[in-house]
Amino acid sequence: MTEEAEVGVDPSPTSEPEQQAPHFLQDVIFHGKFKLLKALTPEENTHCQHGLYFEDGERRVDYVLTYPLKKPSGGRSTRQSSHLLIENAVARSLRRGPHSRDEHHRKHQAQKAKDSLSPPSPPGADVELGCPGETLGGQEDHKMFTREKFEAKLRDMGLELEKDEDTKIQGVGFVKIHAPWNVLCREAELMKLKMPTKKMFEVKESSGVMEKINTLVSKVLEPLHPHVEERRHRHIKHLSHTFSREKQHLFDLSDKDYFFDSKTRSSIVFEILKRTKCKAKYNMGITSLLGSGVYTAAYPLHDGDINEESAEPNDRKLLYEEWANYSVFYKYQPIGLVRKYFGEKIGLYFAWLGLYTQMLIPASLVGVIVFLYGCATVDDNIPSMEICHPKNNITMCPLCDRVCSYWKLSTACGTARASHLFDNPATVFFSIFMALWAAMFMEHWKRRQMRLNYEWDLTGFEDEEEALKDHPRAEYEFRVMQKSLSKDQKLQHKTEKLSCRDRLPAYMTNIVMMLLMIGVTFAIVFGVILYRISTKAALHMSSNPITRNHVQLTVKTTAAIINLVVILILDEVYGAVARWLTVLEVPKTDKSFEERLIFKTFILKFVNAFSPIIYIAFFRGRLVGRPGSYLYVFESYRMEECAHGGCLMELCIQLSITMLGKQLIQNNLFEIGVPKLKKLIRYIQSKQVAFQEEERQKKLQRYETDHFLEPFAGLTPEYMEMIIQFGFVTLFVASFPLAPLFALLNNIIEIRLDAKKFVAELRRPVAARAKDIGIWYNILRGVAKVAVIINAFVISFTSDFIPRMVYQYMYSPDGSMHGFVNHTLSYFNVSHFQEGKETLDPLHLGYPVEICRYKDYREPPWSTTPYEISKEFWAVLAVRLAFVIVFQNVVMLMSDIVDWLIPDIPKDISLQIHKEKILLIDLFMKEEQVKLQFRESRLSTAAKENCSKSNNNNNSTTAHPRSRLHTDSTKSL
């Protein structure tokens, strides 16, 4: 049905009722399946077929609402005819004037009261969704009535609507919404939108040597820039000013159809949909109606096709070719075009992701150099040479009870050599470099963000202006309504709000559930520990020598894979739990809801991703005990210890598998597969599988095609995966120097994958203004600060950097590393094993063993204090703690210096902002001068006319004295 296509009602103050009646007559006559008989040009017919315009081919579709269709048993014509009578009555009432409309409204209310006396509504109907006193025969009729009331309110707001129920998608009806010019102007003034004026000026860059350098760099990098229109006019800028209907002459209104682009038009309509109320007191806007099933979807339209070669040129197709294409992975992103099509909020995300990826290039190069340094010096590493030396006869104690036997230290040669790749002096330098890199990245982003704010005319955009459209959420209003209804009628006139006491149960639930989820994570980590312990014992009992020789590698790798699978599963669970907990809190605004959701999700996912890594880095091998007095779990599971090369190699394995697995599986495969699977399910549910893909795309309108796309769920998942990756790159980079390289390779694919998802797989999001990335910046700064502390502890306690330095400068007889391995090993008398814990095969090496060695700083068994902690342990511990304090303070001081040296606002941007202010003042001064000259010219013209009239009067008085006498007498009278 197209009952709203005809609606030309504009109840704004500037509309005239006389001009509205013909539109109603036209709409009513051609209501239902009939099409408008207006002759359309072939181009307009093409637009109509694509579904971007109303049936008249002139009014553009700015927004679309969908709702479920349920054909009544009496046939469709019955409903159309009854609705036709209602529209005729409304049209007649509007033509008769306000008094007649009031009379019609009273009659309509009386009819509703009469209907309410007959069949009562079913108990399952939610009367809170409609207006008070509205009762219909069933829930579907109730939703239909609520839709009609809501759409009537939209018409009262000045929007024009057109319905289409004769679609190729079974069971789905569409409401197309168009915002006329006067509504756009009114809302743009209310939203304080900055629009370009007629005044244009040239954006001058720095002069002198810097200008020449920038010009040379631009020429070199020209092939890396996308071929979009914005590159051609980057030196010319329109002077922007907040839109005002009183100052329309300042703006270029030669083409009103394109003065407000599709992004702005859809955001304006969305603001009207959010604040339109079905009830007098409580906001029952589009969010509440979507949640209650009155409408099933609400979205703006994409502006064209992307795959068809014959498709008209449009921004979406240009983005698909120059941005969402893997063949242009080496090019910069067209951020200006992204912002133009999707809005500032999404534009800022991709700008941040692009800068982050660019900053990963130098970090990756340095990481590769550190790794290559480790490869080049592995043969010169004296501790590794001592372990791998063929004359090494050091006998080590068993790694587990009973089934494990004594082993030679030389068998750990491969592990020791591999550990040197990541545990060498260069990793300390790399940790300092990455801390400074994080500080420089944050400072460069602030400068980039300020430059984008200037280019996108957001320099005057403040949070207070954003708060004007930050309406209370529908859930909050509903809870406030429930609270007010539960109180006495005398107190209902007071404005209610949710207090801390009202939210106390939700807060307690949040605390308990957050602690429970974190406890679940720790429990799973503990379960993996038990898996490693039991699996290691089982593999040592194997009769296959190959299996026994690769026990450590098998256990480490399989445990890391299990951790990865658990992390991927719990990520989805924790995301749902965080949303549920946030809904329980009932935040007042969308911004508050988003920030609380982000905080909870980040805490849970951060703990989930990094708990196994933190355990390996700081706890494994330190809660073991010693031979003869090991620490046991459940009195049967002996706590695991690190290999002789240290836990850094195991930390590297766990970190690499978790990082690469999350990037390949969760970030890429899920993002590709899940949207396509959901799209396939929607096709199956709508029974569209019978059509071939090409035929379906030709037959479906634009709004029908977009209906099958995945709804936009916000940027939280996109930011979250990048923040977790930022943690992998910075937090434990001392143990995995190649992390920036893998992050860089992933982000090159991620940018194009996200771009393709936004352009081709998702419905077009509603454009949202934003001048920064919000709470994500604070999270990034927090992660960067914590990274300094964690890397200091990794270098001090996880690697052997400090023990090597202590030995070389305090205990080495010649100042070299010779004898370091023997210095770190303690002695144990095998006769001191606990009963039942000794090995079953004491002759595994071919000879009886009396003394075995283990890695620790303890007194020998022949000492007066056997097996007590030695003084070397305390010396190493003191140096470790001192290094943590010095490293942390020095690196943070250097980060603060970098922060101080790099200004937040680029100098050229501050000059351009000052220049724009001056030009804006000059523009207003010229406007006032023009007004003053116009006023003076009118006054002078009036004075001349008065003079000419007075001269004529004097002449007439001389010629006709009686006439003058008559005039004077008349004036005196």
Long-range contacts (C-beta under 8 A, 24 or more apart in sequence): 1-31, 1-32, 1-33, 1-80, 1-83, 1-163, 1-164, 1-165, 1-166, 1-173, 2-27, 2-30, 2-31, 2-32, 2-55, 2-162, 2-163, 2-164, 3-27, 3-31, 3-32, 3-83, 3-84, 3-87, 3-161, 3-163, 4-151, 4-155, 4-160, 4-161, 4-162, 4-163, 4-175, 4-176, 5-30, 5-36, 5-54, 5-55, 5-56, 5-160, 5-161, 5-162, 5-163, 5-176, 6-30, 6-31, 7-155, 7-160, 7-161, 8-160, 9-94, 9-155, 9-156, 9-158, 10-158, 10-180, 10-182, 10-183, 11-155, 11-156, 11-157, 11-158, 12-158, 12-182, 12-183, 12-186, 14-182, 15-158, 15-182, 17-94, 17-95, 17-97, 20-94, 21-91, 21-94, 21-95, 24-87, 24-90, 24-91, 24-94, 24-95, 25-91, 27-87, 27-91, 28-84, 28-87, 28-88, 28-91, 31-80, 31-83, 31-84, 31-87, 32-80, 32-84, 33-166, 49-701, 50-304, 50-305, 50-701, 50-702, 51-301, 51-700, 51-701, 51-702, 51-703, 51-704, 51-705, 52-301, 52-303, 52-304, 52-702, 54-160, 54-162, 54-176, 54-178, 55-162, 59-160, 59-178, 59-180, 60-178, 60-257, 60-262, 60-265, 61-176, 61-177, 61-178, 61-301, 61-702, 61-703, 62-177, 62-178, 62-179, 62-262, 62-265, 62-266, 62-268, 62-269, 62-300, 63-176, 63-177, 63-266, 63-269, 63-270, 63-273, 63-298, 63-299, 63-300, 63-301, 64-174, 64-175, 64-176, 64-177, 64-297, 64-298, 64-299, 64-300, 64-301, 64-703, 64-706, 65-174, 65-175, 65-177, 65-286, 65-295, 65-297, 65-298, 66-172, 66-173, 66-174, 66-175, 66-295, 66-296, 66-297, 66-298, 66-707, 67-143, 67-147, 67-172, 67-173, 67-175, 67-294, 67-295, 67-296, 68-140, 68-143, 68-171, 68-172, 68-173, 68-293, 68-296, 69-165, 69-171, 69-172, 69-173, 70-140, 70-171, 126-292, 128-478, 128-481, 129-278, 129-284, 129-288, 129-289, 129-292, 129-294, 130-278, 131-278, 131-279, 131-280, 132-279, 143-292, 143-293, 143-294, 146-278, 146-289, 146-294, 147-289, 147-294, 147-295, 149-278, 150-276, 150-278, 150-284, 150-289, 150-294, 151-175, 153-276, 153-277, 153-278, 154-272, 154-273, 154-276, 157-183, 157-272, 157-276, 158-182, 158-183, 158-186, 159-183, 159-269, 159-272, 164-701, 164-703, 167-701, 167-704, 168-688, 168-699, 168-700, 168-704, 169-686, 169-688, 169-700, 169-704, 169-707, 170-686, 170-687, 171-686, 172-296, 172-686, 172-707, 174-703, 174-704, 174-707, 176-703, 177-269, 179-265, 179-268, 179-269, 179-272, 181-256, 183-268, 183-272, 184-260, 184-264, 184-265, 184-268, 185-243, 185-245, 185-248, 186-245, 187-268, 187-271, 187-272, 188-243, 188-260, 188-264, 188-268, 189-242, 189-243, 189-244, 189-245, 190-468, 191-268, 191-271, 191-468, 191-469, 192-242, 192-243, 192-465, 192-468, 193-242, 193-243, 193-264, 194-240, 194-241, 194-242, 194-243, 194-457, 194-458, 194-460, 194-461, 195-240, 195-241, 195-242, 195-243, 195-251, 195-259, 196-238, 196-239, 196-240, 196-251, 196-252, 196-457, 197-238, 197-239, 197-240, 197-241, 197-250, 197-251, 197-252, 197-923, 198-238, 198-250, 198-251, 198-252, 199-238, 199-239, 199-250, 199-919, 199-923, 200-236, 200-237, 200-238, 200-239, 201-236, 201-237, 201-239, 201-915, 201-916, 201-919, 202-235, 202-236, 202-237, 203-234, 203-235, 203-236, 203-237, 203-912, 204-235, 205-908, 206-907, 206-908, 224-330, 224-331, 224-332, 225-331, 225-332, 226-322, 226-323, 226-328, 226-331, 226-332, 226-333, 226-334, 226-337, 227-322, 228-318, 228-322, 228-334, 228-336, 228-337, 229-337, 230-334, 230-336, 230-337, 230-340, 237-455, 239-916, 239-919, 239-920, 239-923, 240-457, 240-916, 241-920, 242-460, 250-923, 250-927, 261-340, 262-300, 262-301, 262-303, 263-340, 263-341, 263-342, 263-343, 263-767, 264-767, 266-300, 266-764, 266-766, 266-767, 267-343, 267-766, 267-767, 267-768, 267-769, 269-300, 270-298, 270-300, 270-766, 271-469, 273-298, 274-469, 274-471, 275-471, 281-481, 282-477, 282-478, 282-480, 282-481, 283-471, 283-472, 283-474, 283-477, 284-474, 284-477, 285-471, 285-474, 287-473, 287-474, 288-474, 288-475, 288-477, 288-478, 291-474, 291-475, 297-707, 297-711, 297-763, 299-706, 299-711, 299-712, 299-763, 299-764, 299-766, 300-763, 300-764, 300-766, 301-702, 301-703, 301-706, 301-764, 302-702, 302-706, 302-763, 302-764, 303-341, 304-702, 305-697, 306-759, 306-760, 307-697, 308-697, 315-340, 315-341, 316-341, 316-759, 319-755, 319-759, 320-756, 320-759, 320-760, 323-752, 323-755, 323-759, 324-752, 324-755, 324-756, 324-758, 324-759, 324-760, 325-752, 325-756, 326-749, 326-752, 328-752, 329-748, 329-749, 329-751, 329-752, 333-751, 333-755, 335-452, 336-455, 339-452, 339-456, 342-758, 342-764, 342-765, 342-767, 343-765, 343-766, 343-767, 343-768, 343-769, 344-456, 344-458, 344-767, 344-768, 344-769, 344-770, 344-771, 345-715, 345-767, 345-768, 345-769, 345-770, 346-715, 346-758, 346-765, 346-768, 347-452, 347-456, 348-449, 348-452, 348-770, 348-772, 348-773, 349-715, 349-718, 349-719, 349-773, 350-751, 350-754, 350-755, 351-448, 351-449, 351-452, 352-445, 352-449, 352-773, 353-722, 353-747, 353-750, 353-751, 353-754, 354-751, 355-441, 355-444, 355-445, 355-448, 356-441, 356-445, 356-722, 356-726, 356-747, 357-744, 357-747, 357-748, 357-751, 359-437, 359-440, 359-441, 359-444, 360-729, 360-740, 360-743, 360-744, 360-747, 361-744, 362-437, 363-433, 363-434, 363-437, 363-729, 363-740, 363-744, 364-740, 364-741, 364-743, 364-744, 366-430, 366-433, 366-740, 367-430, 367-733, 367-737, 367-738, 367-739, 367-740, 367-741, 368-737, 368-738, 368-741, 369-426, 370-424, 370-426, 370-427, 370-429, 370-430, 370-737, 371-421, 371-422, 371-737, 371-738, 373-424, 373-426, 374-420, 374-421, 374-422, 374-424, 374-426, 375-421, 377-420, 377-424, 378-417, 378-420, 378-421, 381-417, 381-420, 381-424, 382-816, 382-817, 382-818, 382-820, 383-416, 383-800, 383-804, 383-817, 383-820, 383-821, 384-413, 384-416, 384-417, 384-420, 386-818, 386-819, 386-820, 386-821, 386-822, 387-412, 387-413, 387-416, 387-644, 387-821, 388-413, 388-416, 388-417, 394-821, 394-822, 394-825, 394-853, 395-845, 395-849, 395-851, 395-852, 395-853, 396-644, 396-852, 396-853, 396-854, 397-627, 397-828, 397-830, 397-852, 397-853, 397-854, 398-839, 398-852, 399-536, 399-540, 399-641, 400-533, 400-536, 400-537, 400-540, 400-638, 401-537, 401-630, 401-638, 401-837, 402-836, 402-837, 402-838, 402-839, 402-840, 403-537, 403-540, 403-541, 403-839, 403-840, 404-537, 404-540, 404-839, 405-839, 405-840, 405-841, 405-842, 405-844, 405-845, 406-839, 406-842, 406-844, 406-845, 406-849, 406-852, 407-844, 407-845, 408-845, 409-644, 409-821, 409-853, 412-643, 412-644, 412-645, 415-552, 415-643, 415-644, 415-645, 415-649, 416-644, 416-645, 418-645, 418-649, 419-645, 419-646, 419-648, 419-649, 422-648, 422-649, 422-652, 422-734, 422-735, 422-736, 422-737, 423-645, 423-646, 423-648, 423-649, 423-799, 423-800, 423-801, 425-801, 427-734, 427-735, 427-737, 427-795, 427-799, 427-801, 428-734, 428-795, 428-801, 430-733, 430-734, 430-737, 431-733, 431-734, 431-791, 431-792, 431-794, 431-795, 431-887, 432-887, 432-891, 432-894, 434-729, 434-730, 434-733, 434-740, 434-787, 434-791, 435-730, 435-784, 435-787, 435-788, 435-791, 435-891, 435-892, 435-894, 435-895, 436-891, 436-894, 436-895, 436-898, 438-730, 438-784, 438-787, 438-895, 439-784, 439-894, 439-895, 439-898, 439-899, 440-898, 440-902, 442-777, 442-780, 442-781, 442-784, 442-899, 443-898, 443-899, 443-902, 443-904, 444-902, 445-777, 446-904, 447-902, 447-903, 447-904, 447-905, 447-906, 449-771, 449-772, 449-773, 450-904, 450-905, 450-906, 450-909, 451-906, 451-909, 453-771, 454-909, 454-912, 454-913, 458-769, 458-771, 459-913, 461-769, 461-771, 466-591, 466-769, 470-589, 470-590, 470-591, 471-589, 472-588, 472-589, 473-586, 473-587, 473-588, 473-589, 473-590, 473-593, 475-583, 475-586, 476-586, 476-587, 476-588, 476-589, 479-586, 498-586, 498-588, 503-585, 503-586, 506-581, 506-584, 506-585, 506-586, 507-585, 509-581, 509-584, 510-581, 510-584, 510-585, 510-600, 513-577, 513-581, 514-581, 514-600, 514-603, 514-604, 517-574, 517-577, 517-604, 518-604, 518-607, 520-570, 521-570, 521-607, 521-608, 521-611, 522-611, 524-566, 524-570, 525-563, 525-611, 525-612, 525-615, 528-559, 528-562, 528-563, 528-566, 528-612, 529-615, 529-633, 529-639, 529-640, 530-633, 530-637, 531-559, 531-562, 532-556, 532-559, 532-640, 533-633, 533-637, 533-638, 533-639, 533-640, 534-637, 535-559, 536-640, 552-643, 556-650, 556-653, 556-654, 557-653, 557-657, 559-654, 560-612, 560-653, 560-654, 560-657, 560-658, 561-657, 561-661, 563-612, 563-654, 563-657, 563-658, 564-657, 564-658, 564-661, 564-662, 567-608, 567-609, 567-612, 567-658, 567-662, 568-661, 568-662, 568-665, 568-666, 570-608, 571-605, 571-608, 571-609, 571-666, 574-601, 574-604, 574-605, 574-608, 575-601, 575-605, 575-717, 577-604, 578-604, 594-714, 594-716, 594-774, 595-774, 595-775, 597-716, 598-716, 598-719, 598-720, 598-775, 598-776, 598-779, 599-775, 601-716, 601-720, 602-720, 602-723, 602-779, 605-720, 605-724, 606-724, 606-727, 609-658, 609-662, 609-724, 609-727, 610-727, 610-731, 612-654, 612-658, 613-651, 613-654, 613-655, 613-658, 613-732, 616-647, 616-650, 616-651, 616-654, 617-647, 617-651, 617-732, 617-735, 617-790, 617-793, 617-794, 617-798, 618-793, 618-797, 618-798, 620-647, 620-650, 621-647, 626-826, 626-828, 626-854, 626-856, 626-858, 626-867, 627-828, 627-832, 627-833, 627-852, 627-854, 628-828, 628-832, 628-833, 628-834, 628-867, 629-834, 629-867, 630-837, 641-855, 642-855, 644-855, 646-798, 646-799, 646-800, 647-798, 648-735, 648-794, 648-798, 648-799, 648-800, 651-732, 651-735, 651-736, 651-794, 651-798, 652-735, 652-736, 655-728, 655-732, 655-735, 655-736, 655-739, 656-736, 656-738, 656-739, 656-742, 658-728, 659-725, 659-728, 659-736, 659-739, 659-742, 659-743, 660-742, 662-721, 662-724, 662-725, 663-725, 663-742, 663-743, 663-746, 663-750, 666-721, 667-721, 667-746, 667-750, 668-746, 668-749, 668-750, 668-753, 671-753, 671-754, 671-757, 672-753, 675-710, 675-757, 675-761, 675-762, 676-761, 678-710, 679-708, 679-709, 679-710, 679-761, 682-707, 682-708, 683-708, 706-763, 706-764, 709-761, 709-762, 709-763, 710-761, 710-762, 710-763, 711-762, 711-763, 712-762, 712-763, 712-764, 712-765, 718-754, 719-773, 719-776, 722-747, 722-750, 723-776, 723-779, 723-780, 723-783, 726-780, 726-783, 727-783, 727-787, 730-783, 730-784, 730-787, 730-791, 731-783, 731-786, 731-787, 731-790, 731-791, 732-790, 732-791, 732-794, 733-787, 733-791, 734-791, 734-794, 734-795, 734-799, 735-794, 735-798, 735-799, 784-895, 785-892, 788-887, 788-888, 788-891, 788-892, 788-895, 789-884, 789-888, 791-887, 792-883, 792-884, 792-887, 792-888, 792-891, 793-884, 795-883, 795-887, 796-880, 796-881, 796-883, 796-884, 796-887, 797-880, 800-824, 802-876, 802-879, 802-880, 802-883, 803-876, 805-879, 806-872, 806-875, 806-876, 806-879, 810-875, 811-872, 823-872, 824-855, 824-857, 825-853, 825-854, 825-855, 825-856, 826-853, 826-854, 826-855, 826-856, 826-857, 826-858, 826-859, 826-860, 826-867, 826-870, 827-851, 827-852, 827-853, 827-860, 827-861, 828-852, 828-853, 828-854, 828-861, 828-867, 829-861, 832-861
